[in-house]
Amino acid sequence: MNPDALHTIEAPPIGNCTLEEAFDIVGDNIALIGNIQYDEFRSMTPEEMTAAVRDLKEKFKGKRFILSPTAGPFDQEPVQNILDNYMAFINA
């Protein structure tokens, strides 16, 4: 099919493939999308979210990678922590 990108790459325990594994398989042939799991938006602090985003950006710098939430939001009325983490994600 010659895809340009694959969404979503989601590591365990929710998903079944890490970015490292996916890049080992596809190399630089397609872009990989994803990697911050929605449960992390619920459970992390904004400082942890910022650190996670920066770590992923640095770890996969120069690769065909698009950082995005793997899913969500699911909550009709998200709690403040989720909103704070979305802002931390965007700002990082």
C-alpha positions in Angstrom: 0.0 0.0 0.0 3.0 2.3 0.4 1.7 4.3 3.4 3.3 7.6 4.4 2.6 7.1 8.1 1.3 4.7 10.7 -0.9 5.8 13.6 -0.9 4.8 16.4 2.2 3.3 17.9 1.4 2.4 21.5 3.7 0.7 23.9 2.6 -1.8 26.5 0.7 -2.2 28.8 -2.1 -0.7 26.6 -0.5 -1.3 23.2 1.8 -4.0 22.0 4.7 -2.2 20.2 7.3 0.3 21.3 8.6 3.0 19.1 12.0 1.3 19.1 10.5 -2.0 17.9 8.5 -0.2 15.2 11.5 1.8 13.9 13.5 -1.5 13.8 10.8 -2.9 11.5 10.0 0.0 9.3 13.3 2.0 9.4 12.8 5.4 7.8 10.4 4.2 5.2 7.3 5.6 6.9 6.5 8.1 9.6 5.3 6.7 13.0 2.7 8.6 14.9 1.7 8.5 18.6 3.2 7.4 21.9 1.7 9.4 24.8 -1.0 7.2 26.0 -4.3 8.7 27.2 -3.9 7.0 30.6 -0.8 9.1 31.0 -2.8 12.3 30.5 -4.9 11.1 33.4 -2.1 10.0 35.7 0.9 12.2 35.1 1.6 15.6 36.6 2.1 18.4 34.1 5.9 18.3 34.9 6.0 14.6 34.2 4.1 15.2 30.9 6.6 17.9 29.9 9.5 15.6 30.7 8.0 12.7 28.7 7.4 14.9 25.6 10.9 16.3 25.7 12.4 12.8 26.2 10.5 11.5 23.2 11.4 14.5 21.0 15.1 14.0 21.9 15.1 10.2 21.6 13.6 10.2 18.2 15.1 13.4 16.8 15.9 13.0 13.1 13.5 10.1 12.7 10.2 10.3 10.8 8.1 10.6 14.0 5.0 12.6 14.8 4.3 12.9 18.5 0.7 12.7 19.4 -1.7 11.3 22.0 -2.5 7.7 21.1 -6.3 8.3 21.8 -8.7 10.5 23.5 -10.0 12.6 25.0 -12.8 10.2 26.2 -14.1 12.2 29.1 -17.1 14.4 28.4 -16.0 16.7 31.2 -12.3 16.1 31.7 -10.8 16.9 35.2 -8.4 19.8 35.5 -5.3 17.5 35.6 -6.1 16.1 32.1 -6.6 19.7 30.7 -3.3 20.7 32.4 -1.5 17.8 30.8 -2.8 18.6 27.4 -1.5 22.2 27.8 1.9 20.8 29.0 2.0 18.4 26.0 1.2 21.3 23.6 3.7 23.7 25.3 6.5 21.1 25.4 
